[in-house]
Amino acid sequence: MHPSLEYALVGLIATIGTYLCTPLARQIATRWGAVAKPRDRDVHAVDTPRLGGLALLAGFSAAMVIAHALPTLHGTFRNGSEITGVLCGGIIICGLGVLDDRYELDSLTKFAGQVTAAAVMSIVGGIQLLYIYVPWGNVGTIPLDRDASVELTILLTVLTINAVNFIDGLDGLAAGVTAIQGMAFFGYSYHLAQVGNTDIALAPTLICAGLTGACIGFLPHNFSPARIFMGDSGSMLVGLILSAGATTASSQADPQSLGLGLKGALPLYLPLILPFAVLALPLFDLLLAVIRRLRRGQSPFAPDKEHLHHRLMDLGHSHRRAVLLLYFWSAVLAFGAVAMSISKGPWLVLAVVAGLLGAGLLATAIPRLRSARL
């Protein structure tokens, strides 16, 4: 079987597994009382079960079990322990989220649990940033020692977890955006394996295939009107897995090797900015939220109703239209960044991305323009 077909099978298993397990997770949440009741800052009007992370973890784990039995992808498990680390960290973070979905833990407890899960994933799985590329002077690639590598990886993982958690405010938003980001990292990693003549069975490609499939399988139950929410069990889980995929994909090849065959110095910068470009939407929302709350003298984790999705609805967009607009923004930024990293004409890609962003701005402003015209 061709490796691309094996990856497609892994994604399909994750999709089917998550889709079939979601009704069971919904029943468990209803009977256990893990239900989101409407609050002032929420957009849903009825009690909705949480614990979507249980279905996502089940679908992702089933996909990894199937991958272990496939002839080509089995090499991913033989060549490293990244998948084991992701599963161990995922179980910890999902368990923490399950408790939060039911009992609403305080922010300090959740932060400690996130750090623990990220540390377990990094140490057990060896998922670590191996180097930093300095683009100025003659410094080049700086390898990181083990301590610095683990600490930086934990920091980026916790940042990604909270970024995904912060955008989980509309039906289907976090699942759809994460699926888009997973596909982008999958394409980046798969391309690097091909042009670098390395083993096609690599951890980042497999992680992103499973994550994308799991999120797609969850969407039919979660898209507006949602019958179940991800909850913190789901948003923190997909954030951790997404961070693992981004970290391993960015460390897959030396940044300087990406400049071969490409014009100009731009490709040398892309391994530094690619994860942030792909994760731009949730990270930007997180940054705005932290600044906004600190200026008010509040905790960075204090909830409010001023996230990007709330602002889109305040502009006059419907629930579904706001979600689809954020899908569009996420896809343009994510796939635009990947296209620039693998294209021989990155400036042409940049022009196309700029045009799409302009169209997105116009579509976003339509309700305000219509109101001004009236």
C-alpha positions as CSV (number, residue, x, y, z in Angstrom):
1,M,0.0,0.0,0.0
2,H,1.3,3.4,-0.9
3,P,2.2,5.6,2.1
4,S,-0.3,8.3,1.1
5,L,-3.1,5.6,1.2
6,E,-1.9,4.5,4.6
7,Y,-2.2,8.1,5.9
8,A,-5.6,8.4,4.3
9,L,-6.6,5.2,6.1
10,V,-5.4,6.6,9.4
11,G,-7.3,9.8,9.0
12,L,-10.5,7.8,8.0
13,I,-10.2,5.6,11.1
14,A,-9.8,8.6,13.3
15,T,-12.9,10.2,11.7
16,I,-15.1,7.1,12.0
17,G,-13.9,6.3,15.5
18,T,-14.5,9.8,16.8
19,Y,-17.9,10.1,15.0
20,L,-19.1,6.8,16.5
21,C,-17.8,7.5,20.0
22,T,-19.2,11.0,20.3
23,P,-22.8,9.9,21.1
24,L,-21.4,7.7,23.9
25,A,-19.5,10.6,25.3
26,R,-22.6,12.7,25.1
27,Q,-24.5,10.1,27.1
28,I,-21.8,9.9,29.7
29,A,-21.7,13.7,30.1
30,T,-25.5,13.9,30.5
31,R,-25.7,11.2,33.1
32,W,-22.6,12.5,35.0
33,G,-23.7,16.1,34.9
34,A,-20.9,17.4,32.8
35,V,-23.2,19.9,31.1
36,A,-22.6,23.5,30.0
37,K,-25.4,25.7,31.2
38,P,-26.0,29.0,29.4
39,R,-24.1,32.0,30.9
40,D,-24.0,35.7,30.0
41,R,-20.9,35.3,27.9
42,D,-22.1,32.1,26.1
43,V,-24.0,32.0,22.8
44,H,-25.8,28.8,23.3
45,A,-29.3,29.0,24.9
46,V,-29.8,25.4,26.1
47,D,-27.9,23.0,28.4
48,T,-25.3,21.2,26.2
49,P,-23.2,18.1,27.3
50,R,-19.4,18.4,27.3
51,L,-16.7,15.7,27.4
52,G,-16.2,15.8,23.6
53,G,-12.5,15.1,24.4
54,L,-13.3,11.5,25.3
55,A,-14.5,10.8,21.7
56,L,-11.6,12.7,20.2
57,L,-9.1,10.8,22.3
58,A,-10.7,7.5,21.4
59,G,-10.7,8.3,17.7
60,F,-7.1,9.5,17.7
61,S,-5.9,6.4,19.7
62,A,-7.7,4.0,17.4
63,A,-6.0,5.6,14.4
64,M,-2.6,5.2,16.1
65,V,-3.3,1.5,16.8
66,I,-4.2,0.9,13.1
67,A,-1.1,2.9,12.0
68,H,1.1,0.6,14.2
69,A,-0.2,-2.4,12.2
70,L,0.4,-0.8,8.7
71,P,3.6,-1.9,6.9
72,T,5.0,1.6,6.2
73,L,3.7,3.6,9.1
74,H,4.9,1.0,11.6
75,G,8.3,2.5,11.1
76,T,7.1,5.7,12.9
77,F,6.9,3.6,16.1
78,R,10.1,1.8,15.5
79,N,12.1,5.0,14.8
80,G,11.0,6.9,17.9
81,S,8.7,7.2,20.8
82,E,6.9,10.4,19.8
83,I,3.4,8.7,19.4
84,T,3.8,7.2,22.8
85,G,4.6,10.6,24.3
86,V,1.6,12.2,22.6
87,L,-0.8,9.5,23.9
88,C,0.6,9.7,27.4
89,G,0.3,13.5,27.4
90,G,-3.1,13.3,25.8
91,I,-4.5,11.0,28.4
92,I,-3.3,13.3,31.2
93,I,-4.6,16.5,29.6
94,C,-7.9,14.8,28.7
95,G,-8.4,13.5,32.2
96,L,-7.7,17.0,33.6
97,G,-10.2,18.4,31.1
98,V,-12.9,15.8,32.1
99,L,-12.6,16.9,35.7
100,D,-12.8,20.6,34.6
101,D,-15.9,19.8,32.5
102,R,-17.6,18.4,35.5
103,Y,-16.3,20.4,38.4
104,E,-14.9,23.6,36.8
105,L,-11.4,23.6,38.3
106,D,-9.5,26.8,39.1
107,S,-7.1,28.2,36.6
108,L,-4.0,27.5,38.6
109,T,-4.8,23.8,38.8
110,K,-5.5,23.6,35.1
111,F,-2.2,25.4,34.4
112,A,-0.3,22.9,36.6
113,G,-1.9,20.0,34.8
114,Q,-1.1,21.5,31.3
115,V,2.6,21.9,32.3
116,T,2.6,18.3,33.6
117,A,1.0,16.9,30.4
118,A,3.4,18.9,28.2
119,A,6.4,17.7,30.2
120,V,5.4,14.1,30.0
121,M,4.9,14.4,26.3
122,S,8.2,16.1,25.8
123,I,10.3,13.8,28.0
124,V,8.6,10.4,27.3
125,G,8.1,11.1,23.6
126,G,11.3,13.1,22.9
127,I,9.1,15.8,21.3
128,Q,11.4,18.8,21.6
129,L,12.6,21.8,19.6
130,L,16.1,20.8,18.7
131,Y,17.5,24.1,17.4
132,I,16.8,27.8,16.7
133,Y,17.8,29.4,13.5
134,V,19.2,33.0,13.8
135,P,18.8,34.7,10.4
136,W,21.1,37.6,11.0
137,G,24.9,37.7,11.0
138,N,26.7,34.4,10.5
139,V,25.2,32.7,13.5
140,G,23.0,30.2,11.6
141,T,21.5,27.2,13.4
142,I,21.9,27.1,17.2
143,P,21.4,23.7,18.7
144,L,19.5,23.6,22.1
145,D,20.7,21.5,25.0
146,R,18.2,19.1,26.6
147,D,17.1,21.4,29.4
148,A,16.5,24.4,27.2
149,S,14.8,22.2,24.6
150,V,12.3,20.7,27.1
151,E,11.6,24.0,28.7
152,L,10.9,25.8,25.4
153,T,8.8,22.9,24.2
154,I,6.7,23.0,27.4
155,L,6.2,26.8,27.0
156,L,5.0,26.5,23.4
157,T,2.8,23.6,24.2
158,V,1.0,25.3,27.0
159,L,0.7,28.4,24.8
160,T,-1.0,26.4,22.1
161,I,-3.3,24.6,24.5
162,N,-4.6,27.8,25.9
163,A,-4.8,29.4,22.4
164,V,-7.1,26.6,21.2
165,N,-9.0,26.7,24.4
166,F,-9.7,30.4,24.1
167,I,-11.2,30.2,20.6
168,D,-13.5,27.4,21.6
169,G,-16.5,29.7,22.0
170,L,-18.8,28.9,19.0
171,D,-20.2,25.6,17.8
172,G,-17.7,23.9,15.6
173,L,-15.1,26.6,15.7
174,A,-12.2,24.9,17.6
175,A,-12.7,21.6,15.8
176,G,-12.8,23.1,12.4
177,V,-9.9,25.5,12.9
178,T,-7.8,22.7,14.4
179,A,-8.6,20.4,11.4
180,I,-7.4,23.1,9.1
181,Q,-4.2,23.6,11.0
182,G,-3.6,19.9,11.2
183,M,-4.0,19.6,7.4
184,A,-1.6,22.4,6.9
185,F,1.1,20.9,9.1
186,F,0.5,17.5,7.4
187,G,1.1,19.0,4.0
188,Y,4.3,20.7,5.2
189,S,5.7,17.6,6.9
190,Y,4.8,15.3,4.0
191,H,6.5,17.6,1.5
192,L,9.7,17.8,3.6
193,A,9.8,14.0,3.8
194,Q,9.6,13.8,0.0
195,V,12.1,16.5,-1.0
196,G,14.5,15.5,1.8
197,N,14.5,11.9,0.8
198,T,13.8,10.9,4.3
199,D,11.6,8.1,5.7
200,I,8.0,8.9,4.7
201,A,6.8,7.4,8.0
202,L,7.4,10.4,10.2
203,A,5.8,11.3,13.5
204,P,4.5,14.8,12.6
205,T,2.8,13.5,9.5
206,L,1.1,10.7,11.4
207,I,0.1,12.9,14.3
208,C,-1.4,15.5,12.0
209,A,-3.3,12.9,10.0
210,G,-4.9,11.4,13.1
211,L,-5.7,14.8,14.6
212,T,-7.3,16.1,11.4
213,G,-9.4,13.0,11.1
214,A,-10.5,13.1,14.7
215,C,-11.6,16.8,14.4
216,I,-13.5,16.1,11.2
217,G,-15.3,13.2,12.8
218,F,-16.4,15.4,15.7
219,L,-17.7,18.3,13.6
220,P,-21.0,16.7,12.5
221,H,-22.0,16.5,16.2
222,N,-20.5,19.9,17.1
223,F,-21.4,22.2,14.3
224,S,-24.2,24.7,14.9
225,P,-26.5,23.8,16.5
226,A,-24.1,21.7,18.6
227,R,-25.4,18.5,20.3
228,I,-22.2,18.3,22.3
229,F,-19.3,20.6,23.1
230,M,-15.6,19.7,23.1
231,G,-15.3,21.1,26.6
232,D,-11.8,21.6,28.1
233,S,-11.3,17.8,27.7
234,G,-11.4,18.3,24.0
235,S,-9.9,21.8,23.4
236,M,-6.9,21.1,25.6
237,L,-6.4,17.7,24.1
238,V,-6.4,18.9,20.4
239,G,-4.2,21.9,21.5
240,L,-1.6,19.5,22.9
241,I,-1.7,17.2,19.9
242,L,-1.5,20.2,17.5
243,S,1.6,21.5,19.4
244,A,3.2,18.0,19.1
245,G,2.6,18.0,15.4
246,A,4.0,21.6,15.0
247,T,7.0,20.9,17.1
248,T,8.0,17.7,15.4
249,A,7.3,19.2,11.9
250,S,9.4,22.3,12.6
251,S,12.3,20.1,13.9
252,Q,12.1,17.7,11.0
253,A,14.7,19.4,8.9
254,D,17.5,21.9,9.5
255,P,16.1,25.4,8.5
256,Q,19.1,26.1,6.3
257,S,18.3,23.0,4.2
258,L,15.0,24.5,3.2
259,G,16.7,27.2,1.2
260,L,18.1,24.7,-1.3
261,G,16.4,25.2,-4.6
262,L,14.5,28.3,-3.5
263,K,15.3,31.9,-4.3
264,G,16.2,34.5,-1.7
265,A,16.6,34.2,2.0
266,L,12.8,34.0,2.8
267,P,12.8,30.2,3.2
268,L,15.4,30.4,5.9
269,Y,13.0,32.3,8.1
270,L,9.9,30.1,7.5
271,P,10.7,27.3,10.0
272,L,10.7,30.0,12.6
273,I,7.5,31.7,11.6
274,L,5.6,28.7,10.1
275,P,4.1,27.4,13.4
276,F,3.1,30.9,14.4
277,A,1.6,31.6,11.0
278,V,-0.5,28.4,11.0
279,L,-1.6,29.1,14.6
280,A,-2.0,32.8,14.0
281,L,-5.7,33.0,14.6
282,P,-5.8,31.3,18.0
283,L,-2.6,32.9,19.1
284,F,-3.7,36.4,18.1
285,D,-7.0,35.9,20.0
286,L,-5.0,34.7,23.1
287,L,-2.7,37.7,22.9
288,L,-5.6,40.2,22.7
289,A,-7.4,38.5,25.6
290,V,-4.3,38.6,27.9
291,I,-3.6,42.2,27.1
292,R,-7.3,43.2,27.5
293,R,-7.6,41.5,30.9
294,L,-4.3,42.7,32.3
295,R,-5.2,46.3,31.5
296,R,-8.3,45.8,33.5
297,G,-6.4,44.3,36.4
298,Q,-8.0,40.9,35.8
299,S,-6.4,37.4,35.6
300,P,-5.4,36.4,32.1
301,F,-7.7,33.4,32.5
302,A,-10.7,35.5,33.5
303,P,-13.6,34.9,31.0
304,D,-15.2,37.6,28.9
305,K,-17.2,38.1,25.8
306,E,-14.8,40.0,23.6
307,H,-13.0,37.2,21.7
308,L,-12.8,37.4,17.9
309,H,-15.9,35.3,17.4
310,H,-17.9,37.5,19.7
311,R,-16.7,40.6,17.9
312,L,-17.8,39.1,14.5
313,M,-21.3,38.4,15.9
314,D,-21.4,41.9,17.3
315,L,-20.7,43.2,13.8
316,G,-23.9,41.5,12.7
317,H,-22.7,38.1,11.4
318,S,-24.8,35.0,12.3
319,H,-23.4,32.2,14.4
320,R,-22.6,30.0,11.4
321,R,-21.3,32.8,9.2
322,A,-18.9,33.9,12.0
323,V,-17.6,30.3,12.2
324,L,-17.2,30.0,8.4
325,L,-15.4,33.4,8.3
326,L,-12.9,32.2,10.9
327,Y,-12.4,29.0,9.0
328,F,-11.6,31.1,5.9
329,W,-9.1,33.3,7.8
330,S,-7.4,30.3,9.4
331,A,-7.2,28.4,6.1
332,V,-5.7,31.4,4.2
333,L,-3.0,32.0,6.9
334,A,-2.2,28.3,7.4
335,F,-2.1,27.1,3.8
336,G,-0.5,30.4,2.7
337,A,2.4,29.9,5.1
338,V,2.8,26.3,4.0
339,A,2.7,27.3,0.3
340,M,5.4,29.9,0.9
341,S,7.6,27.4,2.6
342,I,7.5,24.9,-0.2
343,S,7.0,27.1,-3.3
344,K,9.8,28.2,-5.7
345,G,7.9,31.5,-6.1
346,P,7.1,32.6,-2.5
347,W,6.4,36.2,-3.5
348,L,3.7,35.1,-5.9
349,V,2.1,33.1,-3.1
350,L,2.4,36.1,-0.8
351,A,0.5,38.2,-3.4
352,V,-2.3,35.6,-3.7
353,V,-2.5,35.4,0.1
354,A,-2.7,39.2,0.4
355,G,-5.6,39.2,-2.2
356,L,-7.5,36.6,-0.3
357,L,-7.0,38.4,3.0
358,G,-8.4,41.5,1.3
359,A,-11.4,39.6,0.2
360,G,-11.8,38.2,3.7
361,L,-11.7,41.7,5.2
362,L,-14.4,42.8,2.8
363,A,-16.6,39.8,3.6
364,T,-16.1,40.5,7.3
365,A,-17.1,44.2,7.0
366,I,-20.2,43.6,4.9
367,P,-22.7,43.9,7.9
368,R,-21.0,47.2,9.0
369,L,-21.0,48.5,5.4
370,R,-24.6,47.6,4.9
371,S,-25.5,49.3,8.2
372,A,-23.7,52.4,7.2
373,R,-25.4,52.5,3.8
374,L,-28.8,52.2,5.4
